Amino acid sequence: MKSVRQLLIVDDNPGDVTLAREALQVCAPGCEINSVQDGVEALAFLNRRDQYANAIRPDLVILDLNLPKRGGLAVLAAMKAGPDLRRIPVIIFSTSQLGQDVARSYELGANCYVCKPGNLNEFFSAMKSIEQFWFGSATLPPRGE
Amino acid sequence: MSSAATPARSLSDASKEALKVLLVEDNAADAELILRALQRDGGFAAGSKVVCTPEEFRAQLKAAPPDAVLADYDLGSWLGMETLEILREEEMEIPLILVSGTVGEMRAVDCIKEGATDYVLKDRLVSLPAVVRRALLEKSLRERQKNAEAALLQQQSAVDQHAIVATTDAHGIITYVNDKFCAISKYSREELLGQTHRIVNSGYHSQEFFQQMYNTITSGRVWNGDIRNRAKDGSIYWVASTIVPFVDSRGKPTQYMAIRTDITANKRAEEAREHLASIVDSSDDAIISKDANGTINAWNRGAIKIFGYSASEAVGQPVQMLIPPDRADEETDIMARIRRGESVEHYETIRVRKDSKSIDVSVTISPIKDSVGKIVGASKIARDITARKVNEKRLAVQARELARKIDELARSNADLEQFAYVASHDLQEPLRMVAAYTQLLAERYKGKLDENADKFIGYASEGAHRMQVLILDLLAFSRVGRAEAKYSSVDCNAVVEGLKQDLGSAIAESGAVLAHADLPVIRADRLQLTQVLQNLTANAIKFRGNQKPEIFVGAEQAGENWQFSVKDNGIGIAPEFVENIFVVFQRLHTRTEYPGNGIGLAICKKIVDRNGGKIWVESQPGSGSTFKFTLPVKPHEGNGGPA
């Protein structure tokens, strides 16, 4: 029996988080979604600090770049610097189409870069693709002990 | 000289007159008598020769020309008239003295009429020496007179060679003119003789001038002066004249001789000098000269105007009075250059006026040389450029201001593009929310609310979508200004062929035919060129009429540019709109007629502009359009970065 997939969405826009939840509700009803709104919170969640002491380690992180307090690239860099968190696949999900953002993300170890589509249907299908690939096709690293 | 060695002989020679005589005498006794008369009684040291025949006479005459010939003259003898004839034939002017008996006296008188010098009766030989002496004296007088006449003629001819000569009688009637007079006056001798000098009067001189001349010469004095005359052909000539009256024993002039020299060239030069001087004087520029010590010695009206000193105030003063103290060195440098023979041209400096005001001047200073090339001073032309300098300063300020504004404009342009980019980028975020949620609303609640709600949601959703497209277009437009042009060799044929794929669906849907000429390989940014041709071609398909679109792409070199053309058979454009269509977001049609935001041509124009080209359209409604644009054959590579 497949265990429940854990997904962390880091995005300061509740509208996007809601859209992502809407999309996944349809295509991946068994997935558990957590969300935080800035980079500091994201790292606290991942390191199970403060109010996130009991947080569950995510299987996949969907990370926006334009975040308050600590930006997405800083969060990504911090994750890839730690021996434990570096194994968690990170999908950069941003409206930025700047080549330098894309390049920097991959340099810092992002697993994939997806532009946020402006159109609802495209947004839904992008989320669906992510879910299908990462929770379907791909084999994720084993949960750390 | 050894005169002391031979005093006696010299004395005896000196005491006797040397005389060479040729005796024509057939009677030896008579010859002896005649010689004796000369030597003993006459005191002549006479060398003699006696001849008897005409042949002997002629030969002896040539061999040793004598001082005198003495010929026996007797009736019926050849010796007489024939001797005279032979002397004439030989053109020898030797006194011939006939010695005759009483019988021949009458004939001898005839001979004298014919040219013999004198005669002596044989029985009166004692008078022979006196007769000979008189004959010799007459001969010598005759020769002297002849020499004097020849010298006079030569003098006359020498004067004629040099001068214009005329003589008039006491009434001023011309009695003689030389060739030079004829040559300069262009009248013939016949035309001049019998006239007065009024014939060459040019009307230039006053009545007083001629009156003064007339008074001078009629009173027997010499007159000198320059006269301006008119030749027969109307041309003017100047002569320096000397008129000499020839007076009679009572001091009254009987004739006048005028000797003149042509000074027309000098007068012309003088006139030119005066003309030049008047030009110099009337010049607005200060034209002054200074000697080698820097003392001013000429000062024109322009100098008075510019520097404020009158000529009498300036001349004799050191030129330093015009030079501000802090520029005193300048004059030293300038004079050093002048002494080396160099000029100083258009040297801009500052000088001081009489009223102590400083003025900007441009000076040109050149050495003045004397006739042997020695530098004796300098001429100085100074122009007041104060007004120009003020103007230049104003222009410089304006230029700086302009440069600053251009810089500002460039910066604000760049800011604007940055702003457009950032704004459109940041606008996308909230707009994405609006678009996504209106769409979600529509999907989730369609038919669950009332009809109006569906309609309203539809409008909101469509508006959001259109705004998204607008923002994307704006982003694309602003990106044209930001992207750096990358030049390479671009085969335009390949670019157009590529369009057939890029526009594949539009071509297929419309049935368009895209053809092209044999296009060149040019130096360009491939992406930018592709975008221009793609936008133009897409428009040609989009704005088609009822017939199948036929599009033809051509290119030819026009001077330093490639000129591209994209010709279609579409709906065409009315002339009043051909300018507007290149402005961003300008549309000629409603969205229902032709979709789009009016960004395509604006992007084309921006790309072409940034590459230093031009874009325009030639079109008539209903008969298709031809869009033309140019790109430089040699683009300014590396200059196409973000503005």
Boltz contact constraints between the chains, C-beta under 6 A:
constraints:
  - contact:
      token1: [A, 15]
      token2: [B, 433]
      max_distance: 6.0
  - contact:
      token1: [A, 19]
      token2: [B, 436]
      max_distance: 6.0
  - contact:
      token1: [A, 95]
      token2: [B, 428]
      max_distance: 6.0
  - contact:
      token1: [A, 95]
      token2: [B, 429]
      max_distance: 6.0
  - contact:
      token1: [A, 118]
      token2: [B, 432]
      max_distance: 6.0
  - contact:
      token1: [A, 118]
      token2: [B, 435]
      max_distance: 6.0
  - contact:
      token1: [A, 118]
      token2: [B, 468]
      max_distance: 6.0
  - contact:
      token1: [A, 120]
      token2: [B, 436]
      max_distance: 6.0
  - contact:
      token1: [A, 120]
      token2: [B, 439]
      max_distance: 6.0
  - contact:
      token1: [A, 120]
      token2: [B, 440]
      max_distance: 6.0
  - contact:
      token1: [A, 123]
      token2: [B, 436]
      max_distance: 6.0
